[in-house]
Amino acid sequence: MAMLQSTLDQLRARLEAALQISDPRDEEWVALTNPVDLDGRVSEGARNKIVMMLVGLQSDPTVGHFAATIPAAGTRVAPPLHLNAFVMFLANFTGSNYATGLQMISRAIVYFHQNPLFTPDPLPGLPAGVDNVAMDFVNLDLMQTNDLMAMLGLKYLPSALYRMRNLALTSDVQ
């Protein structure tokens, strides 16, 4: 799963760079973290930030499944697992910072609208997993939003959900 972590880290860094250009500040705007800990307390690293979190995975039904290949060395290699990853961006800003949170979640949405595809850098020693990863905005109605927030143990926060398509996971164990 190193490819998943690497891709999310790169996506966070690119969004962070874009937000720092438009609104520079000493601390980061975007944190790849859970907004609350297991006891339901707000994570200190998530305060007054856009929280980026993985909320689900599903196999990509548009990509065919191929049998394992046997390279010349005689070892069996499984084909990549093609997934869609659901990534949520939460404006975790409270009190007098609430308006700033709305501004930053808006900028994040605009960033992905203007940059719906990106090419992740491959991990050293692993084959390149994908050419492009697509970021699709996912529409949620109020009931779905409520259910998702409850599942995450959160009170409502302004948010945007994206489907990260065309993520190909390969084995990082040979």
C-alpha positions in Angstrom: 0.0 0.0 0.0 3.0 2.3 -0.3 1.7 3.6 -3.6 -1.5 4.7 -1.9 0.4 6.6 0.8 2.8 8.1 -1.7 0.0 9.3 -4.0 -2.0 10.9 -1.1 1.2 12.6 0.2 2.0 14.0 -3.3 -1.6 15.1 -3.8 -1.5 16.9 -0.4 1.8 18.5 -1.2 0.5 19.9 -4.5 -2.7 21.3 -3.0 -0.6 22.8 -0.2 1.8 24.5 -2.7 -1.2 26.0 -4.5 -2.8 27.3 -1.3 0.5 28.7 -0.1 0.9 30.6 -3.4 -2.6 32.2 -3.0 -2.4 32.7 0.8 1.1 32.2 2.3 1.4 31.4 6.0 4.0 29.9 8.2 2.2 26.7 9.0 0.7 24.3 6.5 -2.9 24.7 5.2 -3.5 21.0 4.5 -3.0 18.0 6.8 -3.3 14.4 5.8 -4.7 13.1 9.1 -7.8 12.1 11.0 -9.6 15.1 12.3 -10.4 13.3 15.6 -8.5 10.7 17.6 -10.1 7.4 18.6 -11.5 8.9 21.7 -13.3 11.6 19.7 -11.1 14.5 20.7 -10.0 17.0 18.0 -6.5 16.1 16.7 -4.2 19.1 17.5 -2.5 18.7 14.1 -5.9 19.2 12.4 -6.9 22.5 14.0 -7.4 25.4 11.5 -6.5 23.3 8.5 -8.0 21.6 5.5 -8.0 18.0 6.7 -7.5 15.5 3.9 -8.5 12.0 4.8 -9.1 8.7 3.1 -12.7 7.6 3.7 -13.0 4.6 1.5 -11.7 2.3 -1.3 -13.4 0.4 -4.0 -12.2 -1.6 -7.0 -12.5 0.2 -10.3 -15.1 -1.5 -12.4 -14.0 0.2 -15.6 -10.6 -1.6 -15.6 -10.4 -5.2 -16.6 -8.7 -7.8 -14.4 -5.9 -9.7 -16.1 -4.3 -12.9 -15.2 -0.9 -12.8 -13.5 2.1 -12.7 -15.8 5.2 -14.8 -15.6 8.3 -12.8 -16.6 11.5 -14.4 -18.0 12.8 -14.9 -14.4 10.1 -17.4 -13.8 8.4 -15.6 -10.9 4.7 -15.0 -11.0 3.7 -11.3 -10.8 0.1 -10.3 -10.0 -1.4 -7.5 -12.1 -2.0 -4.1 -10.5 -5.1 -3.7 -8.4 -7.0 -0.8 -9.8 -8.8 1.2 -7.2 -10.9 4.3 -6.7 -10.0 6.0 -3.4 -12.5 8.4 -1.8 -10.7 11.4 -0.3 -12.5 13.9 1.8 -11.4 17.5 2.4 -12.8 19.1 5.6 -12.5 22.8 6.5 -11.6 22.2 10.1 -11.7 25.9 11.1 -13.8 27.1 14.1 -14.8 30.3 15.8 -13.4 33.4 14.2 -11.5 31.3 11.6 -14.7 29.8 10.2 -14.7 32.3 7.2 -11.1 31.4 6.5 -12.0 27.8 6.3 -14.8 28.5 3.8 -12.3 30.4 1.7 -9.7 27.6 1.8 -12.2 24.8 1.0 -13.4 26.9 -1.9 -9.8 27.3 -3.1 -9.2 23.5 -2.8 -12.4 22.8 -4.9 -11.2 25.4 -7.6 -7.7 23.8 -7.6 -9.1 20.3 -8.3 -11.5 21.7 -10.9 -8.6 23.4 -12.7 -6.3 20.4 -12.2 -8.5 17.3 -12.4 -5.5 15.0 -13.5 -2.1 14.6 -12.0 0.7 12.2 -12.5 2.2 10.9 -9.3 5.9 10.3 -9.0 6.6 6.6 -8.9 8.2 5.2 -5.7 11.8 4.2 -6.0 12.2 0.5 -6.9 8.6 0.0 -7.9 7.1 0.1 -11.4 5.2 3.2 -12.3 1.6 2.4 -11.2 -0.4 4.8 -13.3 0.0 7.5 -15.9 -2.6 9.9 -14.5 -4.9 10.0 -11.4 -8.2 11.7 -11.9 -10.0 13.7 -9.2 -13.8 13.6 -9.6 -16.0 15.7 -7.3 -18.6 13.4 -5.7 -22.1 14.8 -5.1 -23.6 14.0 -1.7 -27.1 15.0 -0.6 -27.7 16.2 3.0 -28.6 12.7 4.3 -25.4 11.1 2.7 -23.3 13.9 4.2 -24.9 13.4 7.6 -24.2 9.6 7.4 -20.6 10.1 6.3 -19.9 12.7 9.1 -21.5 10.3 11.7 -19.4 7.4 10.4 -16.3 9.5 10.8 -17.4 10.5 14.3 -17.6 14.2 13.4 -20.1 17.0 13.7 -20.7 18.7 10.4 -17.8 20.5 8.8 -17.8 22.2 5.4 -16.4 19.5 3.1 -15.8 18.2 -0.4 -15.6 14.5 -1.3 -13.5 13.4 -4.3 -13.1 10.1 -6.1 -9.5 9.5 -7.0 -9.7 7.3 -10.0 -7.2 5.1 -11.8 -5.0 4.3 -8.8 -3.1 1.2 -9.6 -1.6 -0.6 -6.6 1.3 -3.0 -7.1 2.9 -5.3 -4.7 5.8 -3.6 -2.9 7.0 -7.1 -1.9 8.8 -9.1 -4.6 
